[in-house]
């Protein structure tokens, strides 16, 4: 299953708020999209786990194969698999650029990275999935076009609150990773245990 490129409001009507996917908001209609969206649905346990998994996929802009790879990696780490999974996703470079306020959404941050506008520790990184580590310094490539683009984005960040593991100097457009993200700083409302259960039952 490839990365989603369709209507984003349709997704947040179905799954709820996804801050990384879009800044758009849904009107007070809380019904899911589709012809039978108005009907009350009683979700099975499988459907609930599937929805939680889809929240991660759409919010972080991952393919099914990528998310499965992260789940397998989280299983190999001691401790809570669900929290480790969220940490791995939150420490991706595209998400870190988004959380620093350098981009309004994760897709926009992915584009900044892919087009070579972002540097990590003084070197241009083109891989959105690059895993940021404590001590990494994230800056804008020293050219006028890159700086103007990020300055425009930084005026209207996607999220108002900067997580505790990041520092950002708006004048220098310089961010620093000071630690590993804490669970309470994850902006997405998701039950990560259901995601782990989903993949454990898939085998």
N, C-alpha and C positions, 0 to 999 in steps of 0.2 A: 504494500500500500504506500503510495507516494505522499509527499508533503501536500497538505491541503492548500488550495489556492482559490477556493470559491468564496461565496458570500459569508462574511464574518458575523454579521448580526444574526443570521440564521443559527449559527453555532452557539452563540451566547444565549439565544432564546431557549435552546435545548439543554445546554449544560450549565448555564449560569455565568456569572462574571468571570472573564478570563483577561486579567490586566495585561498579560504579555502579548495577547493576540491583537487586541484593538482597543482604542480609546473611546469608541462609540458606546453609547448606552441604549438600553432597550426601554421603550415606553412601559407604562404600568401593566400592559398585558403580560401576564405571567404564563400564558399557555404556550406549549411547545409549538414549533412550526409544523406545517402540513395540514392536509384536509381534515384530519381527525385530531388535530392538536387540542381542540377545546374539550375533548372527552377526558374524563378523569382516568388516569392510568395507574394501575397497581403494579409496580415493578417487581420482577422476581429478583432473587438474590444475585443471580448471574447478571441481570440487567443493571443492577446497582453497581456491581464491581466493574462492569464494562464502562459505565458512565464515568466513574472515577479515573479509569485508565485513559479514557478519551480526553478528559480534562488536562492530564499531563501532556498528552500528544499534541493537542491543539495549542495549549498555552506556550509550550516551549518549541513548537514548530518542528516536531520530530516525525520521522517515518516509523512505521511499526517495527521494522528491523532495528532501527537505532534505539528505540525505547527498550526493546527486548535485550539488546546488548548492554544497556545501562543496568537493567534489572539483574542480569547475570553477573555483572561486575560488582553490584551492591551485595549480592549473596556471598561473594568471596571475602567480604570485609567483616571483621568481628563487630558485633553490636547489632542494633536494630536495622534490618534490611530496608524498611520503609524510610527511615530518616537518612540513611546513607544514600538511598536513591535520590531523595530531594536535594541533598548536599551536592551530589554529582551534577545534577541538572542546574542547580543555582550557580555553581562555580564555572559553568561554561562561559566562554568569552562573550558570546552574543548576549547572554542574559546579564552578565556583569556590566557590559556597556549600557544596557537598558536600565539596570538598577542604579547606575551612577547618574542617570539623567542625561546621558549623551544622545539618547534616541527615544522617541515616543513609544515605540513598541519593539518587541523582539525581532519581528521581520525587518524593521528598519535598521536595527542594530546589526542584524546578520548581513544586510546589504552594505553597511558601513565597513564591516570587517572584510567582506568578500571583495570590495572595491579598493582595498588597501589604504583606508583612511585612518586605521587604528594601529598603534604600536604598543608592544609589551616589552618593557625593559629596554627601550630604545630600538627594538627591531620590529619591522612591519610583519604582522601576522595576518594571513589570509584565511585562516581556518576558524569558522565560528564555533566549532566544538572544542577548541583549545581549552584545556583545563587550567584555570587560574589557581595560583597557590599563594599562601600568605607571603607577603613581601613583594609581589609583582606590582610594578608601576605601569599604569595604563594611560597613554597619552595620545594626542592627535598627531598625525603625521605633519611635520613642519612644512606645510605648503598652504598657500592662501585659500585655495578651494576647499581643502579639507577642514580648515579652521572655521571658515564661514558657515559651512554646512553644519558642523557640530554646534557652533554658537547659536544658530537658529533653532536647532533641536533643543538645546539646553534651556532656552527661554520658557519652554512648555514641556517639562518632563512628564513622562507617563505616570509616574508615582511621585507623590510629594515627600514621602518619608525615605530617608537613606538608611539602609540596614546597618547594624552595628559593626559588621565585618568590613565595611568599606569607608573610605574617606575620599572627599572630592573637593578640589580647589577649582572653583568656577572661573576665576580669573585666568589661571594657567591652563584650564581644561585638562587637569591632571588628576587621575584617580589612583588610589592605592588600596590593595587588598591587605587588610591587617589581621585577618584570621579566617576561620571557616564559618559559613553562615549558620545561625542558630535556627531551630525549628520555628520559633515564634516570629522570626523575621521573614518567613516565606509569605509572599503576598497572596498566593493562590490558596483558595479554600478547597482543600482536597483531603480525602481520607486515604493516606498512602498505604495503610494496612490492607485496604480492599484491593489496591493495585497489585500488591504482592500476592494476595490470595488469588487474584485473577490469573496471574502467570503460574502460580504453583498448581492450580487445577488444570491449566493448559498443558502442563508437563514440561 
